[in-house]
Amino acid sequence: MNPFIFNNRATGNEVSAFVQDRFSPLKNLTLDLGVRFDHYRLLIEDNAVSPRIGIAYFVPRTQTVLRVSYNRLFQPPPNENLLLASSLQAAQLSPLSVATGQVTVDPVLPDKENVFEFGLQQQLSKYARLSVSVYNKQIRGFSDKDQFFDTGIIFPVSIFAGRVTGEEVRIDTSEWRGFSGFISYANSRSFGITPIIGGLFLGEAVDPLRSPGFRFPNDHDERNEGQFQISYTNKRTGWWTSFGGRYDSGVPVDVEPGTTLQEFISQGFDPRFFKEIDFQRSRIKPRTILNFSTGVDLFRKERVGVQVAMDIQNLTDKLYLYNFESVFSGTHVGPPRLWNGRLTLNFK
């Protein structure tokens, strides 16, 4: 045996400062203006000035709020295993080094994003409100992680660029005779743009990831998501309950179309996962997970309150996957039915 042993230390610093203000120069017009400064130094040194601008205008006649915002985000490299991922010793283990024949170390770069968002909020009636938002993220030095097989060990990775775009729609209801709720829908597209420009990569998909300009879907590139929740509160007795659920259309997976169950098992995978993968779409199959909660205030006084509550997650005990054999994140399985109980003491 020849175990890999790494031991190193480094000291760095990060200094941040920001100023922000909200004011209304005109009636029904609200401005949020701010700026943030970041100085980062650990293996690399970088400075960033990040403006934040938000504008909202209220139309009294139609009870409409229009808003638009721009944010520049600066995200330093994650600290977990950063020294290891930036070392010559670890670079010798990377297939990227084997493919090129050169053992080089490129530092993990900060993630820099320009985020644009437009939103609308419309009062439909005294019982319902509609919210709509559209967003676009343009990323340089896209930060991701490479997982060591299916372990909890991860290494930071920098990818040349990334894009995230999407839309969200939500309807909220105000309380009516103790009932309230919401329903929402989101559609998003998310992809990275190669090459890998820093960090440690131990995966197998070497050729496309070191070629410039290759676009690949990110782990959270999920086209359709939906959520709902219905709640009831009895103010007289202090009893409340809620029932909700979430629909996910499935994230991308790297599988071969037409794979049979026997081939799947021969590769060492759990046969139960076979039914959770759409091999034609190369995505996790859609799923709907339901949740239930209930609770009651047992004791309510001016200074002390006691509440007992119970939650059931994944009510139908459905087996499902978050992702499968992701290049950067491995495989993650959703939890089975979970029962949780809470006893809460409130002191005022």
C-alpha positions as CSV (number, residue, x, y, z in Angstrom):
1,M,0.0,0.0,0.0
2,N,1.1,3.5,-0.7
3,P,-1.4,5.9,1.1
4,F,-1.7,9.5,0.0
5,I,-0.8,11.8,2.9
6,F,-1.1,15.5,2.8
7,N,-0.4,18.0,5.5
8,N,-0.2,21.7,5.0
9,R,-1.4,25.0,6.5
10,A,-1.8,28.6,5.3
11,T,-3.2,31.8,6.8
12,G,-5.2,34.3,4.8
13,N,-7.7,37.1,5.4
14,E,-10.9,38.5,4.1
15,V,-12.1,42.1,4.7
16,S,-15.5,43.2,3.6
17,A,-17.5,46.4,4.1
18,F,-20.8,47.6,2.6
19,V,-23.1,50.6,2.8
20,Q,-26.8,50.5,1.8
21,D,-29.8,52.8,2.0
22,R,-33.4,52.8,1.1
23,F,-35.3,56.0,0.2
24,S,-38.2,57.3,-1.8
25,P,-37.3,60.3,-4.0
26,L,-40.8,60.3,-5.5
27,K,-44.2,59.2,-4.3
28,N,-44.7,55.4,-4.8
29,L,-41.0,55.0,-5.9
30,T,-38.6,53.2,-3.7
31,L,-34.8,52.9,-4.3
32,D,-32.4,50.5,-2.6
33,L,-28.8,51.5,-3.4
34,G,-25.7,50.0,-2.0
35,V,-22.1,49.0,-2.7
36,R,-19.9,46.4,-1.1
37,F,-16.1,46.0,-1.1
38,D,-14.3,42.7,-0.6
39,H,-10.6,42.0,-0.2
40,Y,-9.6,38.3,-0.2
41,R,-6.2,36.8,0.3
42,L,-5.5,33.1,0.6
43,L,-3.3,31.4,-2.0
44,I,-4.6,34.2,-4.4
45,E,-5.4,37.9,-3.8
46,D,-8.3,39.7,-5.3
47,N,-10.4,42.8,-4.7
48,A,-14.0,43.4,-5.8
49,V,-16.4,46.4,-5.8
50,S,-20.0,45.2,-6.0
51,P,-22.9,47.6,-6.6
52,R,-26.5,46.6,-5.6
53,I,-29.4,48.5,-7.2
54,G,-33.1,47.9,-6.6
55,I,-36.0,49.9,-7.9
56,A,-39.7,49.4,-7.1
57,Y,-42.7,51.4,-8.2
58,F,-46.2,51.0,-6.8
59,V,-49.2,51.8,-9.1
60,P,-52.1,52.6,-6.7
61,R,-54.8,52.4,-9.3
62,T,-54.2,48.7,-10.2
63,Q,-52.5,47.7,-6.9
64,T,-49.4,46.7,-8.8
65,V,-45.7,46.7,-7.8
66,L,-43.1,46.7,-10.5
67,R,-39.5,46.0,-9.5
68,V,-36.1,45.6,-11.1
69,S,-32.7,44.9,-9.6
70,Y,-29.0,44.4,-10.4
71,N,-26.5,42.8,-8.0
72,R,-22.8,42.0,-8.5
73,L,-21.8,39.1,-6.3
74,F,-18.2,38.2,-5.2
75,Q,-17.9,34.7,-3.7
76,P,-14.4,33.7,-2.5
77,P,-13.3,30.1,-3.0
78,P,-14.6,27.7,-0.3
79,N,-12.1,26.8,2.4
80,E,-12.9,23.1,2.6
81,N,-9.9,21.1,1.1
82,L,-8.8,24.3,-0.6
83,L,-5.1,23.7,0.2
84,L,-5.3,20.1,-1.0
85,A,-7.1,21.0,-4.2
86,S,-4.4,23.6,-5.0
87,S,-1.4,21.3,-4.3
88,L,1.0,19.6,-6.7
89,Q,0.7,16.4,-4.8
90,A,-3.1,16.2,-5.5
91,A,-2.7,17.4,-9.1
92,Q,-0.8,14.2,-9.8
93,L,-3.9,12.2,-9.1
94,S,-6.1,14.1,-11.5
95,P,-7.0,12.6,-14.9
96,L,-6.6,16.1,-16.4
97,S,-2.9,15.9,-15.6
98,V,-2.7,12.4,-17.1
99,A,-4.5,13.5,-20.2
100,T,-2.2,16.5,-20.8
101,G,1.0,14.9,-19.5
102,Q,1.6,18.0,-17.4
103,V,1.2,18.2,-13.7
104,T,0.1,21.8,-13.1
105,V,-1.8,23.5,-10.4
106,D,-4.3,26.3,-11.2
107,P,-5.7,28.1,-8.2
108,V,-9.4,28.1,-7.4
109,L,-10.7,31.5,-8.4
110,P,-13.5,33.6,-6.8
111,D,-17.0,33.2,-8.3
112,K,-18.1,36.5,-9.8
113,E,-21.7,37.0,-10.8
114,N,-23.8,39.7,-12.5
115,V,-27.5,39.1,-11.5
116,F,-30.4,40.8,-13.2
117,E,-34.0,40.4,-12.0
118,F,-37.4,41.8,-13.0
119,G,-40.5,41.2,-10.9
120,L,-44.2,42.1,-10.6
121,Q,-46.6,41.8,-7.7
122,Q,-50.3,42.1,-8.4
123,Q,-53.1,42.1,-5.9
124,L,-55.8,40.0,-7.5
125,S,-58.4,40.5,-4.7
126,K,-58.4,41.0,-1.0
127,Y,-57.8,37.3,-0.6
128,A,-55.1,36.6,-3.3
129,R,-51.8,38.1,-4.5
130,L,-49.8,37.2,-7.6
131,S,-46.0,37.4,-7.8
132,V,-43.9,36.9,-10.9
133,S,-40.1,37.2,-11.3
134,V,-37.6,36.6,-14.1
135,Y,-33.9,36.4,-13.5
136,N,-30.6,36.0,-15.3
137,K,-27.2,35.2,-13.8
138,Q,-24.0,35.6,-15.7
139,I,-21.0,33.9,-13.9
140,R,-17.3,34.0,-14.3
141,G,-15.1,31.6,-12.4
142,F,-18.2,29.4,-11.8
143,S,-17.7,27.7,-8.5
144,D,-18.5,24.0,-8.2
145,K,-17.3,21.0,-6.3
146,D,-15.9,17.6,-7.2
147,Q,-17.0,14.7,-4.9
148,F,-14.6,11.9,-4.1
149,F,-16.7,8.9,-5.4
150,D,-19.8,8.6,-3.2
151,T,-18.1,9.9,0.0
152,G,-18.6,13.1,1.8
153,I,-15.2,14.4,0.7
154,I,-15.4,17.3,-1.7
155,F,-12.9,19.4,-3.5
156,P,-13.5,22.9,-4.9
157,V,-13.4,23.4,-8.7
158,S,-13.5,26.6,-10.8
159,I,-15.1,26.4,-14.2
160,F,-14.7,29.1,-16.9
161,A,-18.3,30.4,-16.9
162,G,-21.9,29.6,-16.0
163,R,-25.4,30.8,-16.8
164,V,-28.6,30.6,-14.9
165,T,-31.9,31.9,-16.2
166,G,-35.4,31.3,-15.0
167,E,-39.0,32.4,-14.1
168,E,-41.1,32.0,-11.0
169,V,-44.8,32.5,-10.5
170,R,-46.5,32.3,-7.1
171,I,-50.0,33.0,-5.7
172,D,-50.5,33.6,-2.0
173,T,-53.8,33.7,-0.2
174,S,-54.6,35.7,2.9
175,E,-56.3,34.1,5.8
176,W,-60.0,33.3,5.4
177,R,-61.8,31.6,8.3
178,G,-58.5,30.1,9.5
179,F,-57.5,28.9,6.0
180,S,-54.5,30.2,4.0
181,G,-52.1,28.8,1.4
182,F,-49.9,29.3,-1.6
183,I,-49.1,27.6,-4.9
184,S,-45.9,28.3,-7.0
185,Y,-44.2,27.2,-10.2
186,A,-40.6,27.7,-11.3
187,N,-38.8,27.1,-14.6
188,S,-35.0,27.3,-14.8
189,R,-32.1,26.6,-17.1
190,S,-28.6,26.3,-15.7
191,F,-25.3,25.3,-17.4
192,G,-21.6,25.6,-17.1
193,I,-19.1,26.5,-19.8
194,T,-15.7,24.7,-19.9
195,P,-12.8,24.5,-19.4
196,I,-12.1,23.7,-15.8
197,I,-9.7,26.5,-14.8
198,G,-8.8,25.7,-11.3
199,G,-9.0,23.2,-8.4
200,L,-8.9,19.4,-8.2
201,F,-10.9,17.2,-10.5
202,L,-11.0,13.4,-10.1
203,G,-13.9,12.5,-12.3
204,E,-13.8,10.5,-15.6
205,A,-15.3,13.0,-18.1
206,V,-11.9,14.5,-18.9
207,D,-12.0,15.4,-22.6
208,P,-15.2,17.6,-22.7
209,L,-14.3,19.3,-19.5
210,R,-10.9,20.5,-20.6
211,S,-12.1,21.6,-24.1
212,P,-13.1,25.3,-24.3
213,G,-16.7,26.2,-25.0
214,F,-18.4,23.0,-24.1
215,R,-21.7,23.6,-22.4
216,F,-23.0,21.1,-19.9
217,P,-26.1,21.2,-17.6
218,N,-25.4,21.9,-13.9
219,D,-26.7,19.7,-11.2
220,H,-29.6,22.1,-10.4
221,D,-30.7,22.4,-14.1
222,E,-34.3,21.4,-13.3
223,R,-36.8,22.7,-15.8
224,N,-40.0,22.5,-13.8
225,E,-40.7,22.8,-10.1
226,G,-44.0,23.2,-8.3
227,Q,-45.0,23.7,-4.7
228,F,-48.2,24.1,-2.8
229,Q,-49.4,24.3,0.8
230,I,-52.7,24.6,2.6
231,S,-52.8,25.6,6.2
232,Y,-55.6,25.9,8.8
233,T,-55.4,27.7,12.2
234,N,-58.0,27.6,14.9
235,K,-57.3,30.7,17.0
236,R,-59.8,29.7,19.7
237,T,-58.2,26.3,20.5
238,G,-54.6,27.1,19.3
239,W,-54.6,24.1,17.0
240,W,-53.1,24.3,13.5
241,T,-52.3,22.0,10.6
242,S,-50.8,22.2,7.2
243,F,-50.5,19.9,4.1
244,G,-48.2,20.6,1.2
245,G,-46.1,19.1,-1.5
246,R,-43.4,19.7,-4.1
247,Y,-43.1,18.5,-7.7
248,D,-39.7,18.2,-9.4
249,S,-39.2,17.3,-13.1
250,G,-35.7,15.8,-12.5
251,V,-32.1,17.0,-12.9
252,P,-29.7,15.7,-15.6
253,V,-27.8,12.4,-15.3
254,D,-25.0,11.0,-17.4
255,V,-26.4,7.6,-18.5
256,E,-26.4,5.6,-21.7
257,P,-29.8,5.6,-23.4
258,G,-31.3,2.1,-23.7
259,T,-29.4,0.7,-20.6
260,T,-31.1,-2.5,-19.4
261,L,-31.6,-3.5,-15.8
262,Q,-29.0,-6.2,-16.1
263,E,-26.4,-3.8,-17.4
264,F,-27.3,-1.3,-14.7
265,I,-26.8,-4.0,-12.0
266,S,-23.6,-5.2,-13.5
267,Q,-22.1,-1.7,-13.0
268,G,-22.7,-2.1,-9.3
269,F,-25.7,0.2,-8.9
270,D,-28.7,-0.5,-6.6
271,P,-31.4,-2.0,-8.8
272,R,-34.0,0.1,-7.0
273,F,-32.6,3.2,-8.6
274,F,-33.2,1.9,-12.1
275,K,-36.9,2.8,-12.0
276,E,-36.1,6.4,-10.9
277,I,-34.1,7.2,-14.0
278,D,-35.4,8.2,-17.4
279,F,-32.7,6.8,-19.7
280,Q,-34.2,8.4,-22.8
281,R,-34.3,12.0,-21.4
282,S,-31.1,11.4,-19.4
283,R,-32.7,12.9,-16.3
284,I,-34.1,11.8,-13.0
285,K,-37.8,10.8,-13.3
286,P,-40.3,13.4,-12.1
287,R,-41.5,13.1,-8.5
288,T,-44.0,14.5,-6.1
289,I,-43.3,14.5,-2.4
290,L,-46.0,15.3,0.2
291,N,-45.6,16.6,3.7
292,F,-47.9,17.1,6.7
293,S,-47.6,19.1,9.9
294,T,-49.9,19.7,12.9
295,G,-49.5,21.2,16.3
296,V,-51.4,22.8,19.2
297,D,-50.7,25.4,21.9
298,L,-51.1,23.5,25.1
299,F,-50.5,26.4,27.4
300,R,-50.8,30.1,26.6
301,K,-50.2,32.8,29.2
302,E,-48.8,36.3,29.1
303,R,-45.2,35.3,29.8
304,V,-45.0,31.6,29.0
305,G,-46.3,29.4,26.1
306,V,-46.0,25.7,25.4
307,Q,-46.5,24.2,22.0
308,V,-46.3,20.6,20.8
309,A,-46.1,19.8,17.1
310,M,-45.5,16.8,14.7
311,D,-44.1,16.8,11.2
312,I,-44.2,14.0,8.6
313,Q,-41.9,14.4,5.6
314,N,-42.3,12.3,2.5
315,L,-45.7,11.2,3.6
316,T,-46.0,8.4,1.0
317,D,-42.5,7.0,1.8
318,K,-41.5,7.4,-1.8
319,L,-38.0,6.3,-2.9
320,Y,-36.4,9.1,-5.0
321,L,-33.1,10.5,-6.2
322,Y,-31.9,14.0,-6.0
323,N,-29.2,13.2,-8.6
324,F,-27.4,10.1,-9.9
325,E,-23.7,9.7,-10.8
326,S,-23.3,13.5,-11.3
327,V,-19.8,14.4,-12.6
328,F,-19.4,16.9,-9.7
329,S,-21.7,15.6,-7.0
330,G,-22.0,11.8,-7.1
331,T,-25.3,10.2,-6.1
332,H,-27.8,11.5,-3.5
333,V,-30.9,9.6,-2.4
334,G,-33.9,11.4,-0.9
335,P,-34.8,10.5,2.7
336,P,-37.6,8.0,3.5
337,R,-40.7,8.9,5.5
338,L,-39.5,11.0,8.5
339,W,-41.5,11.6,11.7
340,N,-40.4,14.6,13.8
341,G,-41.9,15.8,17.1
342,R,-41.3,19.1,18.8
343,L,-42.0,20.6,22.2
344,T,-41.5,24.3,22.3
345,L,-41.3,26.6,25.3
346,N,-41.8,30.3,24.6
347,F,-40.8,32.9,27.2
348,K,-41.8,36.5,26.7
